[in-house]
């Protein structure tokens, strides 16, 4: 079975969930050494991210020139401003037609891990990962152009893909509720994964705290500065601890500056929270060390598909307090997560204080989570994908010549 993985929309400058997901899953495929051949479609701009797969036995990396892609992407973005799904679809199908034909000549299944399709008229089965539909629940977090783009591109992608992967049961139900033409059997739930070796390997980085000027004890919140990451609630909770208990608990923030950054930094300045340490984007090895040295990792998001920092902290041996949202509740069936109301700063403050002051509880939860996070390895995730891909290929083969066709949603896994 030949599987094409479209990485054409991966931004090499973005250090976030989609990139982590894609690379982690590919590592899982490479580790398994399955009887499959993987063809990775990448760009000149992002090819360095995939260099480690070039010499893998079951992998082939196809690099498409930037000049070939950038103009096409620009024209597609321009067509979005019309607000017409029909125009955007016809434009995308025309401009990316040669890429579609190339992929379909080389592979049996096309997998797209980056949320939306680039063309909508494939003749072979396509699997798409839609990691969230946040714009449906929190439209105020997006500009009108981003809302328009998501409405059109997500709608077309759901309509014209064959199957969807969801990272949690919650996201599956969310998709079914808001895209009524979908059927349950089209959506496979495969949780996100974590590299157990990279996060679990003990690191003796004695210079970390000196290089970043960090205190001996701290909380860690690794999250991009987006509104839905809920930084302000966490800051409010820490301020309550300061004013109510006279305790300044240091917080380390990592992640790039996005639309919530100004409000976050204004809050820190106005409340004189000099114990907040913002490091921005950090190198991966430093991030792992920050996880391992933290007393507690925070996962405060209002909306997630599945929470990578929860898994990463658990693999690193650090306890977690996480917002009580459905994906985290699903993870809490295996992991001990200290859930809190994501709209209640007092609840979060109490949770943080309890863990900060109880080393025995932190140690017990760390040991429990280290043991049970193995269920969420990228290898296990990759194995589930390959089993699913095999069932899709078998269904497609049997459906040839029948009424089943791409976009009709008549296949089942």
N, C-alpha and C positions, 0 to 999 in steps of 0.2 A: 504494500500500500504506500503510495506516494502522497505526502501531506505538504501542502504549501502553506507557509506562515507569512502573512503580509505584515511586514514591519515598516511599511512606507510612511506611516504617520507617527512613528516614534520620534520625539524631539530629543536629541542628544543632550540638550542643555537642561532638560527637566529632570529633577531628582525626586520622583514621586511614584505613586502607586502603580500606574499603568506600566511604567518602565520596569519597576521591581517585579511586577506580576509576569510580564513577558519574559524577562531574562531568567527568572526563577523557574518558570515552567519549561523553558528550553533547556536549562540545566537538568531538570528532571528527565526530559526526553533523552538527553545525552547520557545520563547515568544508566538508564535502563538498557540502552543498546538494543532496542526492540527491532523486530523484523519490519521496520518501516524506513522510508527514506524521507528526510525533511529538506525541503527547499525553502530557504529563507530569502525573502525579497526585501532588500534594504536599499538605502540611498547612499550617495557619496558622503552626505553630511553625517549620517549616523552609523556608518559601517564599522567604525572603531568599537562600538558597543558589542558587536557580534563577532569580533576577531577570534575569540576563543573557540568558536564553532567551525572555523574554516578547515581545521585539520581533523575534525571528528569524522569517524568512519561513516556514519549514516547521514551526514549533513552536506549540503551544498549551499553556498552563499552567493546569491545573484545580486549584483550591485547595479542599480539604475542611476543614470546620470542626473544630477540636480537640474540641469537646464531642461531636461525632458519633463521633469515633474513640476517645477515651480510655476511656469506659465499656466499649466493646466489647472493647478490648484487655485491660482489667482482668478482665472476665468470662472471656475466653479463658485468661488466665494462671491464674485460679483453677481452671479446669477441668483444667489440667495436673496439679495436685496430686493428682487422682484416680489418676493413673498410667494412665489408660485412653486409648488412641489413638482408640477409637470415640467416646467422649464428647467429646474435644477436637475431632475432625473435625466432628462434628455441631454442636457449639457454634460453631465457626468458620464453617462453611458457612451457618448460620442468621444469625449476627450480621453477617457481611460479604456477605450475599446481595445487598443493594441495590447495594453497590460493584461486585460482580461483574457484575450486570446492566447497570449504567451503563457499565462498561468495554467489555463485549461488544457493546453497542449502538453504540459509537463507534469501535472499532478492529478490526483483523484479527488481530493478534498482541499478546499481553501479555508484556512482558519484565520480569522481577523481578531486579534486581542485588543484592538484599539477603538472599541465602542461603536464606530459607525463604518459603513461600507463606502468605498469610493466609486463603485459602479453597482447597478441594480438589475442587471440583465444576464447574470451568469447562467450557464447551462450545466454546471456541475454543482454538487452540494457545497454550501458555504455554512460555516459555523462562526458565530459572532459572540464575543463577550461584551455585554452591556453591563458595566460595573455599577451604574446607578442611574436613576432618573430624578436627580435632585431638583432639577428645574421645575418639575411638577409640584413638588412640595414646598420649595422655597424660591419662588420666582423673583423675589426681592433681592436675592443674592446675585442676580445676573443683570447685565445691561440688556437693553431691548434687542440689540443686535445678536447677543449670545442666546437670548430666549428664542428669537426667530430662527437662528441657526440650529439650535437643538430641536425645536419643534419639527422642522422640515427634515433634517438629516436623521434624527432618531426615528421619526415616523416611517420614512422610506426604508431605512435599514431593517426595522422590525418587519415591515411588509414584505421585503424581498430577500431576506435571509432564509435559509432552510431550517436551521436550528440555532438556539441561543443557549449560552452558558450563563448561569447565575451563581454568584459566590455564596449565596445563602438562601434558605427557604423563603425568607422575607422578601428578597429581591425577586424571586420567582413569582410570588403572589402579587407583588407590586406591579410587575410587568403585565401579568394576566388581568389585573384590575384596570389598568390604564390603556392597554392595547387589546381591545376586545376581540380582534380577529385571531389572536394567538390561541393555540391549544396547549394544554398542560404538557402533553407528551413531546412538544417541540422544545421544551426547556429542561435542561439537565442542570442539577445543582451539584457543583463541584467547588468546595471551599478553597480559599486561597491557601498558600503554603508558606513555608519558611525554610531557610537553609540551616539545618540543625548544626552542621559542623562550623559554619562561619560564626554563628551567634553563640554557640555553646563552647567553642574553644577558649580556654582561659587565656587572657591576655595580660601581660605584666607591663602596662604602659604607665610607668611612674611619672612621666613628664606631662601627661594629659592635663591634669588639674593646674599645673604651673603654666602650660602653654595657653590655656583658656582662662586663667585666673579664676578658677572655681573653688568654692569652699569644699571642705571634706565631705559634707553630706548635702544632698540636693534631690529635688524632684526633677524628672525629665518629661517634657512634652515634645515629642518629635512630630511636627505637623506643619504643613504649609500654612501661611497666614491667610487662610480663606475664612469667610464668615461662618460657614457651617462647622468649622473646627472648634468654635465655641471658646476661644481663648478668654474672652471677657468674663465668662462665668468662672473660669478657673482663677483669674486674677482677683475677681470679687471675693471668691472663697478664701484666698490667701490673705486678702486685706482684712476680712472678718476675723481670721485667726490672729492677725497682728493686733487688731484693736480689742478683740475680746479676751485673748489669752496672753498678749504681750510677746508673741513668738513670731519671729520673722523666718519663715521656712524658705530657703533658697529654691528658685525655680530656674531650670535651664530650658530654653526654647531653641529648637533647630527648625530649619525650613525656610524656603524662599519667601520674599515679600510679595504678597498679592493684595487683593482688594480690601482686606481687613487690616492691613498693616498700620495705616495712619491712625485708626481708632484705637488699636492696641497700644501703640507707642504713646499716644496722647493720654490714655488712661494711666499708664505706668508713670508718666511724668507728673500728671496732676495729683496722683495719690502718693507720689514720692516713694515708690516701691524700688528702692535701690538694691534689693536682693533678687531682682529679675535679671538673668543673664541671657541675652539673645546672641546666638552664635551664627545665625544665618545658615547657609548650606555648608555642611562639613563633609570631609572625606569619609568614605564608607568605613574604613578601619577605625577612625575616630568615633564615628557614630556607634559602632559596636562596643567600643570601650566605654562610651558614655552610658549606654544601656547597662553594661555590667557593673559600673561603679555607682549607679544611681540607687538611692534607697527605695524609690517607688517611681513607676512609669504611669503617666496619666494618658487616658484615651477619652477625650471629652466630647467627641463629635456628636452633633445633632442628628446626622444622617450618614450612614455608611452602608456599603454593600457587605463588607466583612472587614475586620480591622487588622491590617498587617502589623501595626505596632504592638497589639496585644500578643500576637504570635511571636514576634521578634523578642519582646521583653521576656516572655515565658521561656523561650529557648536560651536567652541570656542569663536566666536565673534570677530575674528581678520581678517582684510582685507588681500587680497592676490594679489600678482603680479605673473603671470604665463606665461610660454613660449607659444608663438602662434603656437601650434601644434594642429592637428585635435581633439584629445580627449578633450583638454582644451577649444577649440572653441565650442565643443558640450556642455560642462558644462556651458559655458558663456551664453547660451540661457536662463539659469535660474539664474545664479550667476554673480555678478560683479567682474571681475577677473583682470583687468588692464593688458592686454596681451602685450607682447613684443617679438621682433624678437630674437629667441634663439641663433642667430649668430652675434648679433649686441650689443656690450657692451655699445655704446653710447645710444642706445634706452633704454636699461635697466637702465642706469644711470639716464636718464631723468625721467623715470617712478618712480624710487625710490625717487628721489628728490621731485617730485610733491607730493607724498603721505606722505613723511617724514615731509614736511613743511605745510601740510594741515590737521589739526585734524578734522575739520568739514567733509571733504571728507571721511576720514577714518571711522568716526562715522556713517555716512550715509550708507556707503557700508557694514559695520558690521551689521547694523540693517536689511538691505535688505537681506544679505546672511543668517543670523540667521533664517529669516522667510522662505526662499525658500529652504534651505538645507534639510528641513523635507522630501522633496520628495525623498531624497536619504538615508533614514533610512535603517538599516539592516532588519527591519521588512518588509518594502516594497519590498526589494530585495528577501527575503525569500518567500514572498507571490507569487512573480512572478515565482520563481523556482518551488514551489509546484504546481502551475497551469500548468506549463510546464511539470513537471514530470507526472502529471495526464494525460495530452494529450499523452505523450509518452507511458505510460502504456496501455492506451486505444488503441492506434495504434498497439502496439505490440500484444495485445490480439487478435485483429482482423486479424493480419497478420499471426498468428500461422497456420502452415500447408501449408502456401503459399510459394512463392519464397523468401519472406523477410527473411533475416538472418543477424546476426551481421557481420559487415564489408562490406556488400553489398551496404550500403547506400540507400536502397530501402524504408526505412520508412520516413514518413513526420510527422511533429508535427501539 
